[in-house]
Amino acid sequence: MKLQFENQGLLELNQCLKVSQHGHFCRLEDMGLLKAVSKVLPKSEHRWCARHILANWSKDWRGLERRNSFSRCARASCVAELNFHLDSLNMLGNGICESLLRYNKETWCRAYFNCDRKCDIIDNNMCETFNAWILAARHKTIITMLEEIRVKMMERIGKLREFADTWICDISPIAMKVYQDNIAQSMRCTIKWNGEYDYEVEDTSLRVVLKHCVNMQAQTCTCRSWMLKGIPCAHAIAAMHFKNLDPINYISHWYHKSTYLKAYSTFIQPVSNMQMWPTSTNPPIEPPPIKKMPGRPKKKRRREETEHPTSGKLSRRGMEMTCSNYGGYGHNKRSCPKKARPVDSTPANASYIQRCGGKGRGRGRARGTGTPTTSAPTIAGRGRRTAASKGRETGSGRGSSGFGLFQSSSGFTSFSSGRGKPRVVSHGGEKRSSTDILECAYKPRSGVKWNGRPTITRRQLERTAATRSRTASSQSNLSQASSSSQNNH
């Protein structure tokens, strides 16, 4: 039944557009449509969309270099160039060419296209572009959808006719862009003339040197690019420059302004709105029953796995992560293995982990043990803290004491909560006195650093101050003794 409807649709399309039996169709992969076109228009040329072939083929062969190699194979205009690109593609994977050639290469490669159409497109972008252009109107009711598409086409035809007035010459701007690129490529060609109409042109634009034959009388070139597009290729332009001919005169008439205006010579007439339409005497057409499908209707087309969504930001897919600290690859600065570690402020034979504590409020007085201890700095705290070297130790405010975990290299572990004696977690085969345990959570050794600065213990500081005071007192006594002896003399 589906094939019957497609045959009927193609017959009506053939009658409306008056398509000859040698028409050209670029399709996706609808096998039913392929059978219908083969039956109604048996002599028409079939081309498959290279973008959809790439989407299916790249599921098994991923990578940017493979995608670029496929594009070069699809755009090859002659068999020799196609074979060269296939050899390059074969080096990117074992069996990669065999999987690509499962798709009929005569339907997606330019080297096998018919040269009568003057069209070398390998994708279905015109249909996809128009489908995206009417995307907003597609999801409305039938009459509203047709009215919006009609208005859009009516305005587009008028704008495209005005666009022809901006051309700087009689040739379309896109054709002139291709023509200018071919002129630049012709500078790398070497010409050999046989004395009549034929030229031997050596092309060095590829990694392999190819020689093409140009016939000016038949307007042909063995690269087939001139016959496919209708625009002189680089080899033909080099031969024309050799004979002082103007290549722009050899561009096909399909790219002239007169042909362009013929495509938009028919105008769409304006139509009044539905309220002004005459009332029909025929019975109204009932809409088909609506079957509510599960889920929310999707309005965006389904993208391929390798297709990037269009957004304002550039996609980072396929990019390798780079470290901003040292410039390494495969990681960022957060997970950098060379990242500077925080300096440890514990003794050389112990690891010390300190946290803030003392969440109580108010003021308090804590008795000391008579032995001066070094208090670790607290993170949260208010007010002042004063400590005496002997006797009592007073403190006020929040967080006036800290707690810590001490662990030596021998395995001795103790925990201090900031109140009372530290609790021994594990001896590790080592015996320690209570005095050492009391000081282990707060007493750093000499030669260590705290927050990147050298530090000493309070006991060492007091010893140093006592030594300096004794030295100063002894010097003062010596000076007094010497002065008194001089006075006696």
C-alpha positions in Angstrom: 0.0 0.0 0.0 2.9 2.4 0.8 4.5 1.7 -2.5 1.3 2.4 -4.3 0.9 5.8 -2.6 4.5 6.7 -3.4 4.0 5.7 -7.1 0.9 7.8 -7.3 2.7 10.8 -5.7 5.7 10.5 -8.1 3.3 10.4 -11.1 1.6 13.6 -10.0 5.0 15.2 -9.2 6.2 14.2 -12.7 3.1 15.7 -14.3 3.3 19.0 -12.3 7.0 19.6 -12.7 7.3 17.9 -16.1 10.4 15.9 -14.9 12.1 14.0 -17.7 13.1 10.4 -17.4 16.7 11.6 -16.9 15.9 13.5 -13.7 18.1 13.7 -10.7 17.0 12.7 -7.1 19.1 13.0 -3.9 17.5 10.9 -1.2 18.2 9.6 2.2 17.8 5.9 2.7 14.1 5.1 2.1 14.0 1.8 0.3 10.3 2.2 -0.5 11.0 5.5 -2.2 13.9 3.9 -4.1 11.6 1.3 -5.6 9.0 3.8 -6.5 11.5 6.1 -8.3 13.0 3.2 -10.1 9.6 2.1 -11.3 8.2 5.6 -12.3 11.5 7.2 -13.5 13.7 4.3 -14.5 16.4 6.4 -16.2 16.8 9.0 -13.4 20.0 9.2 -11.4 20.0 8.3 -7.8 22.3 10.0 -5.3 22.6 9.2 -1.6 23.1 11.8 1.0 26.8 11.6 2.0 26.1 13.2 5.4 23.7 10.4 6.4 26.1 7.8 5.1 28.9 9.3 7.2 26.6 9.3 10.2 26.0 5.5 9.9 29.5 4.7 8.9 31.2 6.7 11.7 29.4 4.7 14.4 32.0 2.0 13.9 34.9 4.3 12.7 35.1 7.3 14.9 37.7 10.1 14.8 38.1 13.5 13.1 40.8 12.3 10.7 38.5 9.5 9.4 35.6 11.9 8.9 37.9 14.3 6.9 39.2 11.3 4.8 35.6 10.3 4.0 34.8 13.9 2.9 37.8 13.9 0.6 36.8 10.5 -0.9 33.2 11.8 -1.5 34.4 15.0 -3.1 36.9 13.3 -5.4 36.0 14.2 -9.0 37.9 11.4 -10.8 38.7 7.8 -10.1 42.4 8.3 -9.7 41.9 10.9 -7.0 39.4 8.6 -5.3 41.8 5.7 -5.2 44.5 8.0 -3.7 42.2 9.1 -0.9 41.1 5.5 -0.3 44.7 4.4 0.1 45.1 7.2 2.7 41.9 6.1 4.5 43.0 2.5 4.6 46.0 3.4 6.8 43.5 4.6 9.5 42.2 1.2 10.4 42.1 -2.4 9.4 39.1 -3.1 7.1 37.9 0.5 7.1 37.8 0.8 3.3 35.8 -2.4 3.0 33.2 -1.2 5.4 32.9 2.1 3.5 32.6 0.5 0.1 29.6 -1.6 1.3 27.7 1.6 0.3 27.4 1.9 -3.4 30.1 4.4 -4.3 28.4 5.3 -7.5 25.6 7.0 -5.5 27.7 9.2 -3.1 31.1 9.8 -4.8 31.5 12.6 -7.4 33.8 10.5 -9.5 30.7 8.5 -10.7 28.1 11.2 -11.0 26.5 12.1 -14.3 27.9 15.2 -15.9 24.7 16.4 -17.7 23.1 18.0 -14.6 25.8 20.6 -13.8 25.3 19.8 -10.2 27.9 18.1 -8.0 26.1 18.2 -4.6 26.7 15.1 -2.4 24.2 15.9 0.4 20.6 16.7 1.0 21.2 20.1 2.6 18.6 22.0 0.4 15.8 19.8 1.8 17.1 19.9 5.3 17.5 23.7 5.2 13.9 24.2 3.9 12.6 21.8 6.6 14.3 23.8 9.3 13.1 27.1 7.8 9.4 26.0 8.2 10.0 24.4 11.6 7.7 26.8 13.4 4.8 26.3 11.0 5.1 22.6 10.8 3.5 22.0 14.2 0.4 24.0 13.6 -3.0 23.0 12.1 -3.1 22.2 8.4 -4.7 25.4 7.1 -2.6 27.6 9.4 0.6 25.7 8.4 -0.1 26.1 4.7 -0.9 29.8 5.1 2.4 30.5 7.0 4.4 28.6 4.4 2.7 30.4 1.6 3.4 33.8 3.1 7.1 32.9 3.8 7.5 31.7 0.2 5.8 34.8 -1.2 8.2 37.1 0.7 11.2 35.0 -0.1 10.6 35.1 -3.9 10.5 38.9 -3.8 13.6 39.2 -1.7 15.6 36.8 -3.9 14.6 38.8 -7.0 15.9 41.9 -5.4 19.1 40.0 -4.4 20.0 39.7 -8.2 20.3 43.5 -8.3 23.3 43.4 -5.9 25.4 41.2 -8.2 28.6 42.9 -9.4 28.5 40.9 -12.7 26.3 38.6 -14.7 27.5 35.6 -12.8 26.1 34.5 -9.4 28.3 35.3 -6.3 28.7 31.6 -5.3 29.9 30.7 -8.8 32.3 33.6 -8.8 33.7 32.3 -5.5 34.4 28.9 -7.0 35.8 30.6 -10.0 38.3 32.7 -8.0 39.4 29.6 -6.0 40.1 27.7 -9.3 42.1 30.7 -10.5 44.3 30.5 -7.4 44.8 26.8 -7.8 45.7 27.2 -11.5 48.9 29.0 -10.5 50.4 25.6 -9.4 49.7 23.9 -12.8 52.2 23.3 -15.6 51.0 23.5 -19.2 52.0 21.4 -22.2 50.3 22.3 -25.5 50.0 19.8 -28.4 49.5 22.6 -31.0 45.8 22.1 -31.6 43.0 22.0 -29.0 44.5 19.6 -26.4 46.6 20.5 -23.4 48.5 18.4 -20.9 48.2 19.9 -17.4 50.3 18.8 -14.5 48.6 19.4 -11.1 50.7 19.5 -7.9 48.0 20.5 -5.5 47.8 16.9 -4.1 50.6 14.9 -2.4 50.7 12.9 -5.7 51.3 14.5 -9.0 48.4 14.0 -11.5 48.3 14.9 -15.2 45.0 15.9 -16.8 44.1 16.4 -20.4 42.0 19.4 -21.4 40.2 19.8 -24.7 39.1 23.3 -25.4 36.9 22.5 -28.3 34.9 19.9 -26.4 35.2 21.8 -23.1 36.2 18.7 -21.2 38.9 17.8 -18.7 39.8 14.4 -17.3 39.4 15.6 -13.7 35.6 15.9 -14.6 35.2 18.9 -12.3 34.5 21.3 -15.3 31.8 19.0 -16.6 30.2 18.4 -13.2 29.9 22.0 -12.1 29.8 23.9 -15.4 32.6 26.2 -14.1 36.1 25.9 -15.6 38.4 23.9 -13.3 41.9 24.9 -12.5 43.4 22.9 -15.3 41.1 24.5 -17.9 41.8 28.0 -16.6 45.5 27.4 -16.9 45.0 26.3 -20.5 42.9 29.4 -21.2 45.4 31.7 -19.7 48.0 30.0 -21.9 46.0 31.0 -25.0 45.0 34.4 -23.6 41.4 33.5 -23.3 39.0 34.9 -20.7 37.8 31.9 -18.5 34.7 33.7 -17.3 33.1 33.4 -20.8 33.2 29.6 -20.4 31.0 29.5 -17.3 27.7 27.6 -17.9 24.5 29.6 -18.5 23.0 28.0 -15.4 24.9 30.5 -13.3 23.8 33.6 -15.3 21.5 36.2 -13.9 18.9 35.6 -16.6 18.6 31.9 -15.6 18.4 32.9 -12.0 15.5 35.3 -12.6 13.7 32.6 -14.6 13.6 30.4 -11.4 11.7 33.2 -9.6 9.6 34.6 -12.5 6.4 33.1 -11.1 4.9 35.1 -8.2 2.6 33.9 -5.5 -0.5 36.0 -5.4 -1.8 37.4 -2.0 -4.9 35.7 -0.4 -7.3 37.2 2.0 -7.8 35.7 5.5 -10.2 32.9 6.4 -12.9 35.3 7.6 -13.3 36.7 4.1 -13.4 33.3 2.3 -16.7 32.4 0.7 -18.8 29.8 2.5 -18.7 26.4 0.8 -21.8 24.4 0.2 -19.9 21.1 0.4 -20.0 19.1 3.7 -17.1 20.0 6.0 -14.2 17.7 6.2 -13.8 16.1 9.5 -10.3 15.8 10.9 -8.9 12.3 11.6 -9.2 11.0 15.1 -6.4 12.1 17.3 -4.5 9.4 19.1 -2.6 10.8 22.1 0.8 9.3 22.2 2.8 8.8 25.4 5.2 11.4 26.4 5.7 15.0 25.2 5.8 15.5 21.5 9.3 16.2 20.2 9.8 19.2 18.0 13.6 19.0 17.5 15.0 16.5 15.1 17.0 13.6 16.4 20.7 14.2 16.0 23.4 11.7 15.3 25.8 10.6 18.0 28.7 12.5 16.5 26.7 15.7 15.7 27.2 18.6 18.1 24.3 20.7 19.2 24.2 24.3 18.0 24.8 26.7 20.9 26.5 29.9 21.7 29.6 28.2 23.1 32.1 26.1 21.2 31.9 22.4 22.0 34.8 21.0 24.0 34.1 17.4 22.8 37.3 15.7 21.6 39.6 18.2 23.3 42.3 16.9 25.7 42.3 18.3 29.2 45.3 20.5 29.9 46.7 21.5 33.3 47.1 25.2 33.8 49.9 24.8 36.4 52.5 23.0 34.4 51.0 22.6 31.0 50.6 18.8 31.3 47.9 16.8 29.4 45.2 14.4 30.7 44.5 16.3 33.9 43.6 19.7 35.3 45.2 21.8 38.0 42.9 20.3 40.7 44.1 16.7 40.0 47.7 17.7 39.1 50.2 15.2 40.5 52.8 18.0 40.8 50.6 20.2 42.8 52.3 21.7 45.8 51.2 20.0 49.0 50.6 22.0 52.2 53.6 22.3 54.5 53.4 20.0 57.5 54.0 21.7 60.8 54.5 18.6 62.9 57.7 17.0 64.2 59.9 15.2 61.8 58.8 11.8 63.2 55.1 12.5 63.7 52.0 13.5 61.8 49.8 16.1 63.5 46.2 16.9 62.5 44.6 19.9 64.1 41.1 21.1 64.1 39.3 24.0 65.8 37.2 23.3 68.9 35.7 24.8 72.0 32.2 25.8 71.1 31.3 26.8 74.6 30.1 30.4 75.4 31.2 32.6 78.3 34.3 33.0 80.2 36.3 30.5 82.1 39.5 29.9 84.0 41.6 26.9 83.4 44.3 25.7 85.8 47.7 24.9 84.4 49.9 22.0 85.5 52.8 24.2 86.4 54.6 23.1 83.2 54.3 25.6 80.3 52.7 24.2 77.2 52.4 25.6 73.7 48.9 26.3 72.6 48.0 25.6 69.0 46.3 28.5 67.2 42.5 28.3 67.0 40.5 29.1 63.9 37.4 30.5 65.7 37.8 32.6 68.8 37.2 36.1 70.3 38.8 38.2 72.9 42.2 37.9 74.3 44.1 34.9 75.7 46.9 35.3 78.2 49.1 32.4 79.4 51.6 32.4 82.3 54.7 30.3 82.4 53.8 29.1 85.8 50.8 28.4 87.9 47.5 29.3 86.3 46.4 29.8 82.7 43.4 32.0 82.0 41.4 32.2 78.8 38.1 33.8 77.7 36.0 33.8 74.6 34.8 31.2 72.2 37.1 28.5 71.0 39.9 29.2 73.4 41.3 25.7 73.2 42.0 23.2 70.4 42.2 19.5 70.0 44.6 17.3 68.0 45.6 13.8 67.0 49.2 12.8 67.5 50.7 9.8 65.7 54.4 8.9 65.7 56.4 6.9 63.2 56.5 4.0 65.7 52.7 3.7 65.8 52.1 5.6 69.1 48.7 7.4 68.8 47.0 9.8 71.2 44.0 12.1 71.0 43.6 15.4 72.9 40.1 16.9 73.2 41.5 20.2 74.7 40.3 19.3 78.2 42.0 17.1 80.7 44.7 14.5 79.8 45.0 13.2 76.2 43.6 9.7 75.6 46.0 7.1 74.4 44.6 5.4 71.3 47.5 3.0 70.6 50.9 2.5 72.2 52.4 0.8 69.2 54.9 -0.9 71.4 56.2 2.4 72.8 56.0 3.6 76.4 55.6 7.3 77.2 55.2 9.3 80.4 52.2 11.4 81.2 54.2 14.6 80.8 55.1 13.7 77.2 51.6 12.7 76.4 50.3 16.1 77.7 52.8 17.9 75.5 52.5 15.8 72.4 49.4 17.4 71.0 50.7 20.9 71.2 54.5 20.9 71.3 56.3 21.3 68.0 60.0 20.6 67.7 62.7 23.0 66.6 63.4 23.2 62.9 59.8 22.9 61.9 57.5 25.5 60.3 54.0 26.7 61.0 52.1 28.2 58.0 55.4 28.4 56.1 57.3 30.2 58.8 60.0 28.9 61.2 58.8 28.4 64.8 60.1 27.2 68.2 58.4 26.0 71.3 57.5 28.3 74.2 59.9 26.4 76.5 62.8 27.0 74.0 61.8 30.7 73.8 61.8 31.0 77.6 65.2 29.3 77.8 66.6 31.6 75.2 65.2 34.7 77.0 66.7 33.4 80.3 70.1 32.8 78.7 70.1 36.3 77.3 69.1 37.8 80.6 71.9 35.9 82.4 74.3 37.0 79.8 73.2 40.6 80.1 73.4 40.5 83.9 76.9 38.9 83.9 78.1 41.6 81.5 76.6 44.4 83.7 78.3 42.9 86.7 81.7 42.8 84.9 81.3 46.4 83.8 80.4 47.5 87.4 83.4 45.6 88.8 85.8 47.2 86.3 84.5 50.7 87.0 84.8 50.2 90.7 88.4 49.0 90.4 89.3 52.1 88.3 87.9 54.4 91.0 89.9 52.7 93.7 93.1 53.2 91.7 
